[in-house]
Amino acid sequence: MQYFDTHAHIGLIFDDPIEQLLVCQQAKQAGVVGIVSICNSLMDFTQVYENLKTAEHVFHAVGVSPSEVQNPGKDWQRRIEDSLKLPRVVAIGEIGLDYFHRFGDRKSQIELFIDQLEMAARFDKPVIVHNREAGKDVFDILKDRMPPAGAVLHCYSEDAEYARRALDLNLYFSFAGNLTYRNARNLHETAQAVPLERILVESEAPFMVPAEYRGKRNKPEYLPSTVDFLAQVLDLPIEEVAAATTANARRFLRLG
């Protein structure tokens, strides 16, 4: 079976370039044929991109997350635009809103989010959206400013009703290892409410380790455990869910 990890913070799993390559290779051996590397800062993006240049199954997203709103970096718009021209850079992200950690103020977060959505529209790239306790503002902004290439709500955290309303937008819904927690009933209900063709999966490594691996630092190679649990929730064969979520990722990222 083949799996596609649409969200992994490779640079946070290991600092060492050789170990970063190794963790990606181990994932491939576990059937994870594609990984989207996510970096919160542009400095991190530059380093991790360089480290993983030879890993052809690793793709990249570039952007400024809400955690960096107070210091996005000098000439950050130009740096994103230049990075989007690099091979295997397939999306803008992660971007969005985080009202839980209160990075900067809400107005600044919203402005940063909108600026990057407009950039995604200009460059015709999909976006990877971070939402933490900001569901209403994220929905309202995407409703008005969704880039043509669409978006994914990564590590989905809202309820099933929110997902049903969001289905009217050009959105995918990505589930991480927290789906496998038995008390995450809102996520189980959401997965059942969303059409399979709109579902993606992610490791969110090194965070959100699946229940099977609790106590360990999460890695993309653990993604099959999340897919297996998702298949149980949907009452479908794991082969079908693995194939569908992999095809969905390729379609969303325009990988053919």
Buried (B, 14 or more C-beta within 10 A) or exposed (E): BBBBBBBBBBBBBBEEBEEBBEBBBEBBEBBBBBBBBBBBBBEBBBBBBEBBBEBEBBBBBBBBBBBBBEEBEEEBEEBBBEBBEEEBBBBBBBBBBBBEEEBBEBEBBBEBBBBBBEBBBEBEBBBBBBBBBBBEBBBEBBEEBBBEBBBBBBBBBBBBEBBEEBBEEBBBBBBBBBBBBEEBEBBBBBBEBBEBEBBBBBBBBBBBBBBBBEEEEBBBBBBBBBBBBBBEBBEEEBEEBBBBBBEBBBBBBEEE
